[in-house]
């Protein structure tokens, strides 16, 4: 019989092999320094150790150690003897301890290294590479004949359901280590006993009138029980469903169009880093379901098996990928292939997974080159060999030309677009998709990333790109959801990101060490207003939500009260008096005069929401990123423009035309670049994107740069430009 024991308590931890402290798993050494914004979190080797008593094993039994997450490279030793090294911080691996535990009391030690190198992904990306033993660890005792524990971290069972009309043909393959002779396989009440040949045993079943796994509407799961004649047994859940992708209809589930809209998710949390427990995983998926999401992109690496299980059980459609990201490393080809092999083999049975992601923004820092293309071809072929039932995909950087042949390498593709945040205007997202679809009508295309950073402390009556306000983020996502709704050919849209996450290379937006594009804050305590526009589009649960509840102190005498709801009619009350009733589609806007402190209530049927705001004589400086008044002096053209001379209101394109203004612009860009995170500094913009940026007024760049370029410096730059006459 198989026995499993958790090995989570009583570990000794050290960074230097001299000073030790007691820790319990899950554990990361970067939960604090990995999110303080100093870009200096510890990346190197740390050590874990504990004692194991010699086990009592019977009749050829074996004892295996299962490690489900050791970031990023781990070496396992017993009594000083190295047993294995595993490169890849996000997948499961196992070590056979049977012959190594020779003493009554044995020292198990694991060195874990998240240091910089050129052979293990990831090495450059906009998130923190937490080090540690940050998931579950187990001891597994099995008979001499057992379902394979050494086969790339899988569970030794591979299940392939194929729909044939109303029936499902289910192929079950098992992988056996040791002297097993027969395997008993049970599916849907039918049992077959099949022989083990060459370490494998397989059976085929037909489920008549199969109950389909149908996404969040009905995520029905079957159970497969596999039992070896030795007594070892493995139980695996699976779902019967079909998937398809159409260049006009988008994603198809069980033969029908199934519009996918949700978010990406990183596996960390404030104060915990990556060391999450089941409770945090459950809270995360509950928030996604509350929002109405039906898909999640599990970025940018393999996630905890428990979260894939939750997606199976709840019906979330999953994009799964490896951490081949941002920068191609010629010496890491084998690592990309091994991480992909582990991802597919360990996750093959999950009905929630519909595609394998080859890479993310891999052209961002170096463009397309021959070695990188070859690496992707090998990954693509590997996925097809391991799993012919699912397509491959890629998340392309917005800088990659849509006509580049590299775009079409995977079976399906998506783009990461940030028009309306990093560059350009919101409408350019619409224009980009229309142009791509017209030029490549045969290509399946999706939107894999898009977003705008928002600190809920920052509010604005006139939200603008680059102000880091909760208000602008809401406006941004209003536009993007409408864009998606009007284009059914977009196979999936994954907002970046569901939650704020650790990015130690960032120090911006009032919260160092975080990427704040999440719809929910890093600590999961605050759902930003943008969360509720998704709920209005996606959720069937009736609700109303008053936007701007954190924008309490309002300087304007007439203000907008905005309501999100999935109901058709909303009534607004002010201080108990009815203001009006509106019929609208998801967004309701009321203009009201305010003179003091007022209580507002939005009502639709049994749904209600309440907030209090007050009129103030002065604008509340705390609502603005730089702690200044809501309208900066350089927001007013008349304050910065001098007739016949240049100013910050001129486009960068115009400033480049004059040698004197071009010299000033060069210094400005150097200053702006110095403030970027360590990933953004290496991004190379193609000419087409640079031309779009050049159309921006210099003033827009300053807004995007935030406090990294102080207001007094902007004044000095404008003063210099005001001295240069137009030719």
N, C-alpha and C positions, 0 to 999 in steps of 0.2 A: 504494500500500500504506500501511496505517496503521502509524505508528511511535510508541512510547511511551517516554518517558525520565523517570525519577524525578528530582525537583528537591528533594532533602532536605538537602544539605550546603552549608556555606559561606555561611550567612546572617549578616548583621549585624543585631543587635537593640538597640533603644533605647527607654527610657521618656520621654526628653525631647528627642530629636533632637540632643543634645550629646555624651553619653557613649554609646559603642557597645561591644558585645561580640559575639564570634562564637558562633553557636549552630547546631545541627543540628535538623532537624525529625524527629519531632514535638516541639513545644515549647509550654509554658505558663509564664506568669510568676507563676502562683499555686500552684505545687506545694508551697511551704512556707507562705507567709502565708495560703493558702486553707484550711489545716487546723490552725492553731495555737489556735483557739478564742477569738481576740480580737475577732472580728466586724469586722475592719478591713482585710481583704485588699484589695489594690489593684484598684479598678474604675475604669478609664479607658481612654485611648488609648495604645497602644504601636505601635512601628514595626519593620518587617522590610524589609531591602533586600539586593539582590545584583545582580551584573551578568550580562547575557545577551549572548552574541555574536549578531550578525545571522546568522540561519540561511540555509542554501542551500536554496531552495525551487524546485521544478520544476513546470512545466505547471499553474500556477494552484493549487498546493498551499497549504494554510493551516496555521498554527501556533496551537494553542489552549493556554491554561493551565487546568488542572483543579485546583480547590481543594476538598478533601473535608471540611474542617472548619476554619472561622475564626470564633472566638467573640468577640463575638456579631454585630457589624456590621463589615464589611470594605470598604475602598476600595482598588482596584487602580490603580496609576499606572505609566506607562512614560515615562521622561525628563521627569517632572514633569507629564505630561498624564493626567488621571483618565480611566480607561476604563469603570469600572463601580463601583457600590456594591451590596453584598448584605447584606440584613438577615435574620439567622437563623443561629445559631451551630452548627447540627448537620447541615446538609444540604450536598450537593455543588452547586457552581456553576462555570461556565466562562467564560473571557474570550478573545475572538479577538484574538491579538497580531499578526496577520500584517502589518497596515499600520502598526503602532506602532513596530516595531523598525527604525528608519530609520538608526541609526548602526552602526558596526562593533562598538562596545561600548555596550550600552544598560542603563540603570539601571531595574530592576524594584523597585518599592517598594509595600508593602502596609501600610496602617494598619488596626489591629484594635482595636475598642472594646468592652469589656464593662461600660461605665459605666451608671449608672442613667438611665432615661428612661421615658416613658409610651407608647412606640409599638412596642417589640420585646419579645416574650416570650423567656425568663421574667424577671420582676422581683422576685417574692417567692416563696420556696420554702425547704424545709428541706434544701438542699444548696448547695454552693459553685458559683458560676457562673465556672468557670475561663476566663480569657482566653488567646488564643493561636492559633497555627497548629499545631494539635495532632494532625492526621492527615496522610495522604500528600498530596503535591503532585506534579503531573505536567505535562510538556509533551507534547502530542499533535499529531503531524503527520498530516494527512489530505489526500486528493485534493480537488479543487474540488467534486466530487460525493461526499458522504459521509453516513453515518447521523448524524442530527441530534445535534449537540453543544450546541446552544443551546436545547433544548427542556426547560426546567426541571430540568436536571441528569440527565435520564434517559439511557439508552444507545441510544435510537432504535428499540427493538424492544419490542413488547407482545405477550405470548403468553397466550391464554385457553383452557385445556383444559376441556372439559365432558364428563362421563361419560354415555354412552348405553349402558346395559346393561354388557357387558364391554368395550365399545369406548370410545375417547376421541376426541371431535371437537376438533381443535386449530386455533384461529384465530390466525394470525400477522399482525400489522400492523407495518409499518415506517414510520419518519418520515425523510425524506430532505431534506438541504439541498444546493443546487447543481444542476447540469444532469444529474443521473442519469436514465437512460432505463429500465433494467430492473434487477430484483433477483432473484437466484437464492436460493431459500429451501430448505434441506434439513432434514427432520425424520424421524428413524427410518429413514434410508436412502432416503427418497423426496425427489426434488428437483423443484421447480416454478420456472419462470422467469416472472415477472409484471411488467407494466409499472408505471412510476412515473407517477401521475396526481395533480396538485395537491400534490406533495410527499409522497405516500403510495403504498405498495405493500402488498398483502395477499394472503394465500393461506390455504386451508383444507385440513387433512389429517385423515385417519382412521387412528388407531392401533388395529388389531384386537387384541383380548385384551390390552389395555393393562396394563403392569406398574405397579401403583399405588404412589404415594408414601404410605406407611402409618406415619408417625410414627417413633418410635425403633425399632420392630420391623423396619422395612424402608423406609428413606428413599430409594427408588429415584428417580434423576433421569435425564431425557432431555436431549439437547443439540439446540439449534436453531442452525444456521449460516446467516447472511444475508450475501450477497456482492453488492455493487453492480458494475455494468459498469465502473465507474472503478477497481475493484480494492480499494476499501474493504470491510472485512469485520468483522462482530461475531458473537461466539459467546455464546449465552445458555443457561443451564440452566433447566429447568422440571420440574414434577412433575404427574402426573395424579392428582387426588384430589377427593373431594367433602366438603363440610363442612355441618353442620347444627346447629341449636340447638333443644332441646325443653325446655319448662318442667318436665317431670317426669324426663326422662332425661339432661338436661344436654347436653354437647357430643357430636356425632356425627361420626365420621371414616369416610368411605366407607360410610355408612349404618348404622354400628354405634356403640353407646355407647362413648365413649373418655374415661375419667375423667381430668381434667387436674389435676395437682398439681405445683407447682414454686415458683419464687420470682421476685421482681423483681431487676433488676440495674442498678446505676449503672456508668458507664464510667470509673471512676477507681481509683487505687491509691496507697497511702502512698508518699510520696517522688517519685511521678511525676505526681500530679494526673491530668488527663485525657489526658496525652501517652503513650498506650499504643502498643505495637507489636503485630505479629501474635502474638508469643510470649505476651503477656499475655492477649490474646483467647482464644488456644488453651487456656491454663491455666484461664481462667475457665469455659469450656464443659466442659472435662474434669472439673472439680470438680462441676459441676451434674449431669453424666451419672453420675459416681461416686455421687452422692447418690441417683440414681434419678429425678430430675426428668424430666418429659416436656413441660414448658412453661416459658416464661420471659416475664415482662412486661418489655419493654425500656423502662425508665422514665428520665426523664419527657420524652423527646425522641427524635429520630432518632439511631440508633446507626451505628457504622461499617459500611459495606457488607460488610466482611469477616466481621463477626459474623453478619449475616443469612445470608451464604453458609454459614458453619459450621452455623447452625441448619438450613438446607436439607439439608446433607450428613449431619448427625447425627440429624435427625428431631425436633428440639425445636419444639413449637408456640409461635408468637410472637404476643403482643399488642404492636402497634406504635402509638406515639402521638406527639403534638406537645407542646411545653412550654407549653401553655395551662393555667396552674396557679395555684391558691390565690387569686389576686386578678384579677378582670376589669378590663381596661383599655379604656375606651371608645375611646381613640385608637389602639388596636392591632388593630382589627378586620381591616384588610387584611393585617397581618402574620400573624395567625392563619390567614387563608385562604391566603396564599402559602406558609407553612410546611406546611400540610396538602397543598396541591397538589404541592409538592416531595416530601413523604413518600410519597404514593400513586404518583406517576409514577416515582420512582426505585426503588420497591420492589414494583411491581405483579407482577413475575414470580416472586417468592419463594413457593413452595408452603407454606413454614413459617408465613407470616403468615396469620392467620384473621380479624382484625378491625382496625379503625382506631379508635384512642382519641381522642375529641374533646377531653377535658379531664380534669384531676385535681383533686378537692377545690376546684372553682372557687367554691363557695359558702362556703368556710371563713371568709373575712374580711368578706363583705358580704351574705350571703344571696342570694336570688333576686331579680333585677330585670329589667325589660322589655328593656333593651339587651343584657344578657347572654343572655337567652333567644333573642333575635333572632340574635345572633352564633352560637349553637349551631345554630339552624335552618339558617343559611347554610352552616355547616361540614358539617352532616348531609347537606344537599342536594348539596353539592360532592362529598362522598365517593360518594354514590350515582351521580352523573353520571360521575365518573372511574372508578368500579369498582362495577358492579352485582352482583358476585359475592361480596362480603364485607360483613358487617354492621358498623354503627358501634356503639361502646360508650362508656361513661363510668365513671370511678371516682368515686363519690359520697362526700363527707365524711360521717362517722358522725353529724354533727349535723343532716344534712338529713332532714327528715320523710319517711318512706317513702311517705306518701300525697300528697306534693307532685307536681303534674303534671309538673314538670321531671324527675322521676325516670324517667319513661317516654319522654322525648324520643328517645333513641337506640334502635336496634333491640334491643340487649341491654344489660344493665347489671350493675355490680358495686358493692359498698360497701367502704369502708375502715373496719373496725371494730377498736377497741382496748379492748374490755371486758376487764378483767383486767390492764390495764397503766395507761393514763391514767386511766380511770374504771371504776367498777363491778367486777364479779366475772366470772370466766371463763364461768360458766354463762349469763351474759346474752348471749353470742354465740349459743348454742344457741336461747335464747328469742327473740332478734331474728329469726333465720332462720325459725323455726317460725311466728312471727307474720306476717312478710312473706309467706311462701309461702301461708299460709292466707288472707291478705287479697287477694293477687294471684296466684292459681293459674295465670293465663295468662302471667305475666311470667317471662322467663328471668333468673335472678339468680345472681351469683357473689360471691366474696370476693377483692377485689383487693389489700387490704393488711391485715395484722395482725402484731403482733410485740411483743417485749419486749426492752429493751436489756440487754446482758450484757457485763461485763468479765470475761474468764476468770480474772483475779486474784482475783475475789471469789467466795467459796464459803460455803455454809450447810448445816447439818444440818436446819434448819427454814426453808426458803426461803419468802419472802413477796414479794408484789407491791411493787415500789419498792426492793428491796434491791440491784438491779443485779447480782445474782449469776448466774453460769453455771448454778447449781442451779435458780433460779426459771425462767430462760428455758427450761430443759429441761422442767420441769413444765408451763409454759405451752403449749409446742408439743405435748406429749403430749395435752393436752386438745383443742387445736385440730384435730389430725389425727383423733382419734376423732370429733369433731363432724362433720368433713367426710366421713369414711367412712360415717357413719350417714345422710347426706343426699345421695343420688345426684342430686338435682335441681340441686345447685350446679355450674354449668357449668365453673368453674375456680376454683382456690384458689392465690393467689400470695402466698407468705410475704414479709413486708417485713423483711429483705432477704436476698439470698444472701450479700452481703459488707458489712461495715462500710464506710461511705463518708464523704467529706469534707462537713462541715457547719460552716462557720466560726462560725455563730451559736450553736453549742452549746459549753458548757464544763461538762461533767458526767460522772459515772460514772468519774472517774479518768483519762479520756483526752480532753483538750480538742480541739475542732474535729472531732469525729466523731459520727456517728449510729451507735450500737453495736448496732443490732437485727440485724446480720448473723449468719448461721449460721457464717461464717468471718470471721476478723479482716481488717482493712484491708490488711495486708501479705500476706495469703493464707497465712500460716505456721501458723495454728492453726485447726483445725476444732473448733468448740465442741461440747459434748455434744449440743446440740439437732440438729446436723447428722445425727447418727447415728439419732435417732428417725425422721427422714425416710427415711434409708436403710433402716431396718427396715420401714417401710410401702411404700416405692416400689421398692427395688432387688431384683433377682433374684440378685445376687452374694452367696453365703453369707458371713456375717460374724458376729462377736460384738464388742461394745464395752463395756468397763467405764467407767461414768460416774464422775465425781469423781476422776479421776486427778490433777488439780491441787489437790484438797482433801487434801493430804498430812497435815497436822497436825490431828488430830481430838481435841477435848476430851471428847466423849461416850464413856462406857465401853462402850456398845453402839451400833453404827453400822449404817447400811443400806448394803449393797453392791448397787448397781443395775446391771443389764446390759441393753443393747439388742441385739436380734438378730432376723433374719428367719428363724431356725431355730426349730423347735417345742420343742426341749429344750436346756437349758444346765446344765452341771455347774460348780460353783464349788469351787476348792481354796484353802486358806489354809495358807501355809507348807508346801506339798506335801501336806497332808492334805485329803481330800475333806470338804467341808462339807455338800454335798447336791446333788441334781439336781431341777430344776423343769421342768415342762411349762407353757408359758404362751404368750400371744399378744403378742410383740414386747417386752414389759417383764417382766423377771425381778428379783425383790427378795429379798435374803437379809439377815436380821438376824444380826449376829455380834458377839461380845464381843471387845474389843481391849485389850491390856495393854502392848504395846510396839511395836516395828516389825514389820510383817507384810507378806508378799508374797501377793497374790491373783492367781489365774489363772482366767479363764472359758474353758470349752471346750465346743464343739459340733462333733462330727465332727473335720474337719481345721482348723476355725476356732479361734483362740485369741487372747486378749488378756491382758496382765499389767500390774499396777500395784503400787506400794508405798505404804503409809500407816503412820502411827505415832500412838500415843496420847500426848497431852501433858497436863501438869498444868493449864495455863492455856489459854484459848481464844486462838487466833492472831489478833491484832488486824488484821493485814494482809489478812485475808480479808473484812473489812467495809469498805464504802465510806467511812465516816467514820474509819476507823482505831481504832474502839472495840471493846469486847468484843462477841461475837456477839449477846448479849442485852442490849439497851439498858435503862436504868432505866425508860424509858417503855413498854417492852413488858409490864411487870408492872402490871396494873390496881391491885393493892393499894398500889403505890408512888406512885400519882398521884391516886387517888380519895380524897376526903374526904367522909364521910357527911353528906348534907344540902346539899352544895355542888357546884358545877359543876367539871368537869375536862376534860382533852383527850380523855377517853374518851367524851364526849358527842358526839352527831351534830351536824353543822353546822346541820341543820334545827332541832334543839332550841336551839342557841346563838343562832340568829337570832330566837327568840321573846322573848328577854329583852333589853331595850335595852342593859344594861351589857355582857352577854356578846357581843351583836351588834357593839358598838363595837370590842371586842377582836378579834373575828373579821374585821372589815373591815380592820383594820391587818395582820393575818396574811395575808389574801388579797392585799393590796397588796404585801407583802414577797415572797410567793410569785410573783406575777405579774412582779415586777421581775427575777426570776431566770430567767424563760422565755427561750427563743430568740426571735429577732426575728419569726419567723412565728407562734409560739404566742401572743405578746402580742396579736396582732390577731384571734385566733380568737374568734368570737362563739358562745356556746352557746345553743341554743334552750331553752325552758322545760322541756321533757321531759327533756333531758339534765341540766340543772341540778338538777332534782328528784332524779335518780339520784345525783348527786354529793352532794346535801344529806343523803342517808341515810348517808354515810360518817362515821365518827368523825373528829374533828379529828386524832387520832393517825395515822390512815391518810394524811392529807394530808401530814403531816410526813415520813412514811416515803417518800412519793412525791417530796417535794421534795429529799430527800437532804441533802447538806452545805450547800445554799443557806440552810437555816435551822439554825444551830448548836444543839447540844444544850443549851448554857447558856441560850440564848434560849427554847428549848422549856420548860425548867424555870421560867423567869420567867413565861412565859405561863400555864403550869399553876398557878403560885403565885397569879397574879392571879385565875384562874378559881376557885381554891379559896377565895377570899375572898367570892365572890358566892353567897348562899344561893338554893336553889331556892324558887320561889314556890308 
